[in-house]
Amino acid sequence: MTTIKSFLLASALTAFGGIVMAQDLAPLNSDEEPDRMDWSELTERFGDLPKPTEGTQIGGVSKTLTNEYWRSLGEGYKNMADAQGVGLAYQAAPSEGDQLGQLSIAENMILQGYQGLLVSPQTDNNLQPAMETAASRGIAVVNVNDAVIPSATQYVGNVQRDNGVRVAQWFIDNRPDGGKVAVIEGQPGVFAAGQRTDGFTTTITEAGNFQVVASVPANWSREQAYDAASTILQQHPDLIGFYANNDGMALGVVEAVKAANLQEQVSVFGTDGISDAYASIRAGDLTGTVDSFPVLTGEVAMEVVLRLLAGQDIPRVVATPQALITADNVADYSVEDSTALREKLLAE
């Protein structure tokens, strides 16, 4: 009995120590966190991934499975889980606005005894209660793209601000005369949406000859993006470009541009690199997307949570890659096999 009591006390102290450590951390800004490393350095710095303990179960909590990006992220989780012989449950809320539904999924996984959680919150705060419960139980949690929980001890994802910067730089390089541009934002209060928008707006404004005439949220919705873009085009028929915070919204913008018969004048960019975006680029409709390689991101996130369970001291942020995809390089990045994509990105 004494041994059992000692074990329970030690476990409680370990969990309490984890909570204190989380509280001592500064609120996470995943783009600027100094305790970071690149995904490509994991094996070099920490060696081969240790074999997971038999029976390890990992839970994945996603935003929604109606968006291809999140389905692809789950595919990456499964690739690595299968390769390492660990169990995986991947669940999501019915829509990207069901914050309580997503929280309920996370809380149920904690109750079911998963050793690790990979969470992609709908907002920066809606999964905070689950994070606190997980920390109290010693469960390893990794915040994976794109909303950022301020108290998160581990994050895997790309540099969100850089998505917008890359698109702004394309306009600066390819539209030297400048002009009017607009932003279709994601969901208000989500870190990624704010960072992507700020990266684009700040960079293109500093060029001096561009004017951001509108920046409106469409809540990750293709339909809302279509409506917003239609209104903006009516108000600014001389607009030369849009940047949308994700590809679904960008494809809605493309439809609005077509309806206004302004395809030759208006360039449209998205973010995520979903297959429909690639197809639209090849068709000459969407100008480009910033691909953040969700399958690879999922594989890296699963590797990180397994390394944490193995006791490795991984930096707070593990940055994953992204690339601006246009008609000039879409064929180069149309890689079906994740192993081939890894090799390509590592060679760059």
N, C-alpha and C positions, 0 to 999 in steps of 0.2 A: 504493500500500500504506500509506503514511504517513497518507493521508486516512482510510482505512478504520480504521486503528488509533486515530486521533484520535477518530473517530466512536464507536467501541466504548468508548473510555475515557470520553468525555463521557457516554455513555448509562449506563455503570456508576456514574459519580459522581452522576448525577441520581437513579438508583434508590437508591443508598446514602443520598443526602441525604433521600429520601422515607422510608426506614426510620428514620433518625435523628429526623426530624420526628415520625413516628408514635410513637417511643419517648419523645419529649419531652412528648407530649400526656398530660394526666391521664386516668385510666381514664374511659371515657365513661359518663355518666348522661344518657341522652337527654332525660329529663324536666327536668333542672336545668341542662344545659349552657348557659353564658352566651353562647357564640358560636353564636347561632341567629337564624333569621328565619322569617317565616310564608310559606307557599307562595304566597300571593296577591301577594307583593312581588317575585317573581322578575323579571318583565318590567320593572317600574318601576325596580328597582335595577340590573339588568344588561342591559336592552334585549331586543330580540327574540332568540330562540335562533339563534345562528350556524349557517349551513348546515354539516352534518357533512361530513367528508372522505369522498369516494367510497370505497365498500368497507368502511365502518365496520361492525364486527360486535360486538354486545352479547350477553352471556350472562346469562340469568336463572336463579338457583338457588333453588328454592322448598322449603318444608317437605314438602308432599305435595299431590297434585292430587285427593285424595279429599275434601278440604275445599273447599267452594265459595268461601270467602274467598280462598284462594290461586289458584284458577282465575280469579277476578275480578281479582286483582292482575295476573296474566299478561295478561288482556285489556287492562288499562290499559297495560302495557308495549307490547303489540302496536299499540294505537291510536297511540301516540306514535312508535313505530318506523316504522310504515307512513307516517305523516304526514311524517316527516323522511327517508324513503328509506334507512333503515339496516337491516341484517340483525339478526334476533333468534332465538336458540335459548332455549327456556324448558323447563327440566327440573326434576324433583323426585324425591325418594326415594319408595319405595313406601308408606311409612308415616311418621308423625311421630316414630317412635322409632328410625328407621334413621339414626343419626348418621354412621356410617362410610360408608354408601351416599351420603349427601348430600355428604360430604367428597370422595368419589371423583368425583362429578359436577363439583364445583368444580375439582378438580385437573385433570381431563380438559379442561375448558374453557380453563384456563390453558395447557395444552400445545398446544391447538388454535389459540392465538394471538388470542383475543378481545381487543379493545382495552379493553373495560369489562365489569365484572361487577356485577350487582344481586343481592345475596344476602340471604336471609331464613333465618338459622341456626335449627336445631332447638333448640340451647341457646346459652348465651352463649360457649361455648368450642369447640364441635366444628369450626368452620370457621377457627379461629385459624391452623393450619398453612397453609391455602390463602391466607389474608390476607397472611401473611408472604412467601410465594412471589410473590404478585401484586405486592406492594410492591417486591420486588427486581427485578421485570421492568417496572416503570413502568406497570402496568395500573391504570386508575381503578376503584376499588371503592366501592360505596355499600351500606351496611347498611340494608335496608328492613324495617321492622316485623318481628317484634316482640321476638325475642331480640336482645340488644345485645352485640356484640363489644367488650370494653373498649378495645382498641387501634384501633377503627374511626376513620378520619379523617373520614368522612362518614356521615350518617344521615338517612333520610327516614322520617317516621312521625308518629303522633299522640302526645299526652301521655298515656302509659299510666295514670298514677295518676289522671288526671282521669276515666277511664272509671268507676272505682269511686266516685269522689267524686260524680259525677252521679247514680248510682243511689242512693247513701246519701242524697243531698239529696232525692230523690223520696220516700223513706220518711219522712224528717223532715217534709216538707211535707204528705204525704198520709196518714200514719199517726201523727197527733199524740199518740196514747196510748202509742206505743212498743210494745215487745214483743220476742219472740225472733226472731232471724234467723240464717241460716247462709250460708256461702260454699262454693261448689264451685270449687276452684282448678284451674289448668291443670297444666302439667308442672313439677315442682320444679326449681329452678335456672335457670328462664327469667325474664329481667328483667321482661317484660310481666306475667306471672302474679303475680309478687311485688308489682309496683307497683299493679296493679289491685286485688289483695286488700288491700294496705295502705291505698290510697285509700278503699276502702269501709269497712274495719274501723275505721280511725282516725276518720273523719268521723262515722260513725253512733254510735260509742262516746262521742264527745265531746258528742253531743246529750243524753246523760244518762239517757234512758229506754228505750234499746234494749240488748239483750244478744246478743252474737254467741256462740251456744252450740256452734257447730261450724264448722270451716274445714278441709276435707279435699281432697287432690288427686284428680282424676279423669283426669289426663293427656290432656286434650282429647278424651276418649272419651265419646260419648253413652251407651253401655252402662254404663261405670263410673260416670257421673254418675247414671244411673237407680238403680243399686244403692246408691250413697252417699246419695242423697236419700231412698230408701225407708227405709234404716236410721235416718237422722236424724229422719224423720217418726214412726217408731215410738218413738224415744226422746223426742221432743218434739212430741206431738200438738197442742200449742198454738202451734206455730211460725206466724209471720205472713209470712215471706218468705225467698227465696233470691236470692243474686247469684252467677251463674256467669261464669267468666272468658272463655267464648266461647259462641256461639249453639248449637253442636252439643250441648254439655253442658247448656245451658239447656233445650233441647227434650227431652233425657232427663229432666231434672227435672220438666218439665211432665207427662210421662207418669207419673212417680211420684206427683205430686200428684193427678192424675186417678184413679190406681189407689187412692189413699187417700180419694178422694171429698172433697178439701179445696180444690177450686177457688175457692170463695167466700171462703175464709179466707187462703189462701197466695198471695202475689204472687211472680212469677218474672221475673227480668231476666237477659239475656245481654249479650254484647258481640260486635260485628263488623258486624251489619246484613246478614246473608245473606238471600236471598229467602225461604227457609223460615221465618225469624224474622218477616219482614214478614207472610207469610201467616198465621202463628200469631197474631200480634197482631190482624190483621183478623178472625180467627175467634174472638177473645175468649179464647184460651188463654194465650199468652205475654203477660205484662204489658208488657214493653218490652225494647228492646235499645239499646246505644250503637253507632250506626252510625259506623264509621271510613272509610267510602267507599273500598273497596279499588280500584275501577277508577280513580278520581281519584288515589289514592295511587300506583298504578302509573304513571300518566301523568306525575305530578310527579317520581317517581324516575328515569324514563327521561330526562326533561328535565334533571335535575340531572347525571346522568352524562355527557350530551352537552355540557353547559356546562363540566364539568370537562375533558373532552377538548378543548374549544375554548380552554382556558387560563384560564377565569374562576375567580376566588378566591371560591368559594361558602362561606358559613358552615358550620361543622361539622354543625349540625342544621338541617334544613328541616322545620318542623312542618306537618303536614297536619290537616284539620278532622275534627271528630266532632260528633254530635248525639244527644241522648236521644230515642228514638222510642217513642211510646206510641200508644194508640188515638186520642188527641187530635190528633196531628199526622202519623199514618202516611200519610194521603192526600197531605199536602204534600210528603213526601220520596219518594213512589213515582214517581220520575223515571227513565225508561228511558234517555234520551239523556244522555251524559256532558257534552255542551256545555251543555244546559239546567241540569244539576246544578251545573256550574261557575258559571253566571250566578246561580243561586239562592244559592249559598253566598257568592259575592262580594258579593251585595246585603245579606247579613245583617250 
